[in-house]
């Protein structure tokens, strides 16, 4: 029974850390860039697109395809940074918890 009590306590600690981590992620903004900074996108820590900045020189009609590619690349850059940040936060949230083998396979938190 002592093990069960410890497991419940660890689960409660993890739940509290997860709630804290989710609030922190929601408040965090991450910027991705492409084209040497000509296109920038800002995502929240939960990957919600918050803003897009485009260098005026890309607004020419013949630059449309380049602009589209740069938007995709900037979003991918920001998304990769969000995922790296989430992985780091998750590692912090589960640090010290005695989870045999870590998180169960395929189990991704907080999403």
Residue pairs with C-beta under 8 A, 6 or more apart in sequence:
6 98
10 97
10 98
10 99
13 97
14 93
14 94
14 97
17 92
17 93
17 94
18 93
18 109
18 110
20 93
21 89
21 90
21 92
21 93
21 110
22 46
22 110
24 45
24 89
25 44
25 45
25 46
25 85
25 86
25 89
25 110
26 44
26 45
26 46
27 44
27 45
28 44
28 45
28 85
29 42
29 43
29 44
29 45
29 50
30 42
30 43
30 44
30 45
30 78
30 81
30 82
30 85
31 40
31 41
31 42
31 78
31 81
32 40
32 41
32 42
32 43
32 74
32 75
32 76
32 77
32 78
32 79
32 80
32 81
33 39
33 40
33 74
33 77
34 69
34 70
34 71
34 73
34 74
34 77
35 55
35 58
35 66
35 70
35 73
35 74
37 55
38 54
38 55
38 57
38 58
38 70
39 52
39 53
39 54
39 55
39 58
39 67
39 70
39 71
39 73
39 74
40 51
40 52
40 53
40 74
41 49
41 51
41 52
41 53
41 71
41 74
41 75
41 77
41 78
42 49
42 50
42 51
42 52
42 78
43 49
43 50
43 75
43 78
43 79
43 82
44 50
45 82
45 85
45 86
46 82
46 111
47 79
47 82
49 75
52 71
52 74
54 67
54 71
57 63
58 66
58 67
58 70
59 67
86 110
90 109
90 110
93 109
94 102
94 103
103 109
